């Protein structure tokens, strides 16, 4: 019997490995920046990390190997930066949301096991695993935050389940927010195709698109669905964020499966993430590219 995971048949997921690698690299930078000397004295000592679709805490990589899922990536990086964070007196409030009960139980078990095995981070983190729909959880979220409060938000949906109003609530909060959002081009493309078709479900799919993009977004044609600027302009740039995009191809294909949108109000941070993306582009699932980091950097446009 073939093993399955994350709603996909088969175990080889090189795109998942690359996505988690990008997440890990930037989160390490995020921790280093906010715990640095330049931020000492004015940054709040309570930080936030929110993973809206946290999954089970485990994933599969390029050869089917087990990988830490996003919640454990966050915890591992905090452990590896524990001495520096403890010296600053930092407390990180972590919220991991998962809707499916069986996946949630695995998430709870893996997070609890990690915390037991890594007592060094116990004074640094306040971890809440939350069972529920991410949209409802965000509506009920109660956070005391100011522009001095760092927050990192990771959103990794399967399709269009995260509503525009949910993202708007989070992006409009007064904290200093960086976002890594997985824009599922393949899934959104299917919804768009069904919405413009003549089936009995066309109206329902159109409502799904409106809930995802928001009432102000205009999808003139399929090219707008493929363009990460469409979602960025609907969700992030009205709140002063800039964005950069990493297009993740399906293994063995030139088709784009999803786009990792990174957004921030900080120009320096945007430049750092452009560099991260350009370096990741030089390796295509284990195959070296013919192009250099500098050449790829020219292709990573900043969405404003």
BELDACOR-V452615 format. One record per residue. RES is the residue in one letter. SS is DSSP state (H for helix, E for strand, - for the rest). NEAR is the number of other ideal C-beta (glycine too) atoms within 8 Angstrom. Layout:
res=RES ss=SS near=NEAR
res=RES ss=SS near=NEAR
This chain:
res=X ss=- near=2
res=X ss=- near=5
res=X ss=- near=5
res=X ss=E near=7
res=X ss=E near=8
res=X ss=- near=8
res=X ss=- near=5
res=X ss=E near=7
res=X ss=E near=4
res=X ss=- near=7
res=X ss=- near=7
res=X ss=- near=9
res=X ss=- near=14
res=X ss=H near=11
res=X ss=H near=13
res=X ss=H near=12
res=X ss=H near=12
res=X ss=H near=11
res=X ss=H near=12
res=X ss=H near=15
res=X ss=H near=9
res=X ss=H near=14
res=X ss=H near=12
res=X ss=H near=11
res=X ss=H near=9
res=X ss=H near=14
res=X ss=H near=12
res=X ss=H near=11
res=X ss=H near=10
res=X ss=H near=11
res=X ss=H near=13
res=X ss=H near=10
res=X ss=H near=9
res=X ss=H near=11
res=X ss=- near=12
res=X ss=- near=8
res=X ss=H near=4
res=X ss=H near=4
res=X ss=H near=10
res=X ss=- near=8
res=X ss=- near=4
res=X ss=- near=5
res=X ss=- near=9
res=X ss=- near=9
res=X ss=- near=8
res=X ss=E near=9
res=X ss=E near=14
res=X ss=E near=15
res=X ss=E near=12
res=X ss=E near=12
res=X ss=E near=14
res=X ss=- near=15
res=X ss=- near=14
res=X ss=- near=13
res=X ss=- near=14
res=X ss=- near=9
res=X ss=- near=12
res=X ss=E near=11
res=X ss=E near=14
res=X ss=E near=12
res=X ss=- near=13
res=X ss=- near=10
res=X ss=- near=5
res=X ss=- near=8
res=X ss=- near=7
res=X ss=E near=6
res=X ss=E near=11
res=X ss=E near=9
res=X ss=- near=14
res=X ss=H near=12
res=X ss=H near=15
res=X ss=H near=13
res=X ss=H near=13
res=X ss=H near=13
res=X ss=H near=16
res=X ss=H near=11
res=X ss=H near=12
res=X ss=H near=14
res=X ss=H near=10
res=X ss=H near=7
res=X ss=- near=12
res=X ss=H near=11
res=X ss=H near=6
res=X ss=H near=10
res=X ss=H near=13
res=X ss=H near=10
res=X ss=H near=7
res=X ss=H near=9
res=X ss=- near=6
res=X ss=- near=12
res=X ss=E near=11
res=X ss=E near=13
res=X ss=E near=12
res=X ss=E near=15
res=X ss=E near=12
res=X ss=E near=13
res=X ss=E near=13
res=X ss=E near=14
res=X ss=- near=9
res=X ss=- near=6
res=X ss=H near=6
res=X ss=H near=6
res=X ss=H near=10
res=X ss=H near=12
res=X ss=H near=8
res=X ss=H near=11
res=X ss=H near=16
res=X ss=H near=9
res=X ss=H near=8
res=X ss=H near=14
res=X ss=H near=15
res=X ss=H near=8
res=X ss=H near=8
res=X ss=H near=11
res=X ss=H near=13
res=X ss=H near=7
res=X ss=H near=6
res=X ss=- near=9
res=X ss=H near=7
res=X ss=H near=6
res=X ss=H near=12
res=X ss=- near=7
res=X ss=- near=5
res=X ss=- near=11
res=X ss=E near=12
res=X ss=E near=7
res=X ss=E near=9
res=X ss=E near=8
res=X ss=E near=11
res=X ss=E near=9
res=X ss=E near=7
res=X ss=- near=8
res=X ss=- near=6
res=X ss=H near=13
res=X ss=H near=11
res=X ss=H near=8
res=X ss=H near=13
res=X ss=H near=11
res=X ss=H near=8
res=X ss=- near=6
res=X ss=- near=8
res=X ss=- near=4
res=X ss=- near=8
res=X ss=- near=5
res=X ss=- near=10
res=X ss=- near=8
res=X ss=- near=6
res=X ss=- near=7
res=X ss=- near=14
res=X ss=E near=12
res=X ss=E near=14
res=X ss=E near=14
res=X ss=E near=12
res=X ss=E near=13
res=X ss=E near=12
res=X ss=- near=10
res=X ss=- near=11
res=X ss=- near=7
res=X ss=- near=8
res=X ss=- near=12
res=X ss=- near=9
res=X ss=- near=12
res=X ss=- near=9
res=X ss=H near=13
res=X ss=H near=9
res=X ss=H near=13
res=X ss=H near=12
res=X ss=H near=11
res=X ss=H near=11
res=X ss=H near=12
res=X ss=H near=13
res=X ss=H near=6
res=X ss=- near=10
res=X ss=- near=6
res=X ss=- near=12
res=X ss=E near=10
res=X ss=E near=13
res=X ss=E near=15
res=X ss=E near=16
res=X ss=E near=14
res=X ss=E near=12
res=X ss=E near=12
res=X ss=E near=12
res=X ss=- near=12
res=X ss=H near=12
res=X ss=H near=11
res=X ss=H near=10
res=X ss=H near=14
res=X ss=H near=11
res=X ss=H near=8
res=X ss=H near=14
res=X ss=H near=13
res=X ss=H near=9
res=X ss=H near=11
res=X ss=H near=11
res=X ss=- near=6
res=X ss=- near=7
res=X ss=- near=3
res=X ss=- near=6
res=X ss=- near=3
res=X ss=- near=7
res=X ss=H near=12
res=X ss=H near=6
res=X ss=H near=7
res=X ss=H near=12
res=X ss=H near=9
res=X ss=H near=8
res=X ss=H near=11
res=X ss=H near=14
res=X ss=H near=10
res=X ss=H near=10
res=X ss=H near=12
res=X ss=H near=12
res=X ss=- near=11
res=X ss=- near=5
res=X ss=- near=5
res=X ss=- near=12
res=X ss=- near=5
res=X ss=- near=10
res=X ss=- near=5
res=X ss=- near=5
res=X ss=H near=8
res=X ss=H near=7
res=X ss=H near=10
res=X ss=H near=11
res=X ss=H near=8
res=X ss=- near=7
res=X ss=H near=12
res=X ss=H near=8
res=X ss=H near=12
res=X ss=H near=13
res=X ss=H near=15
res=X ss=H near=11
res=X ss=H near=11
res=X ss=H near=13
res=X ss=- near=14
res=X ss=H near=12
res=X ss=H near=7
res=X ss=H near=8
res=X ss=- near=5
res=X ss=- near=13
res=X ss=E near=13
res=X ss=E near=15
res=X ss=E near=14
res=X ss=E near=15
res=X ss=E near=12
res=X ss=E near=7
res=X ss=E near=11
res=X ss=E near=11
res=X ss=- near=9
res=X ss=- near=8
res=X ss=- near=3
res=X ss=- near=6
res=X ss=- near=3
res=X ss=- near=7
res=X ss=E near=11
res=X ss=E near=10
res=X ss=E near=11
res=X ss=E near=12
res=X ss=E near=14
res=X ss=E near=16
res=X ss=E near=16
res=X ss=E near=12
res=X ss=E near=12
res=X ss=- near=7
res=X ss=- near=8
res=X ss=H near=6
res=X ss=H near=6
res=X ss=H near=10
res=X ss=H near=14
res=X ss=H near=8
res=X ss=H near=10
res=X ss=H near=12
res=X ss=H near=12
res=X ss=H near=10
res=X ss=H near=12
res=X ss=H near=16
res=X ss=H near=14
res=X ss=H near=9
res=X ss=H near=11
res=X ss=H near=13
res=X ss=- near=11
res=X ss=E near=9
res=X ss=E near=8
res=X ss=- near=9
res=X ss=- near=6
res=X ss=E near=6
res=X ss=E near=6
res=X ss=- near=9
res=X ss=- near=3
res=X ss=- near=7
res=X ss=- near=6
res=X ss=H near=10
res=X ss=H near=7
res=X ss=H near=8
res=X ss=H near=15
res=X ss=H near=10
res=X ss=- near=6
res=X ss=- near=8
res=X ss=- near=12
res=X ss=- near=6
res=X ss=- near=9
res=X ss=E near=12
res=X ss=- near=4
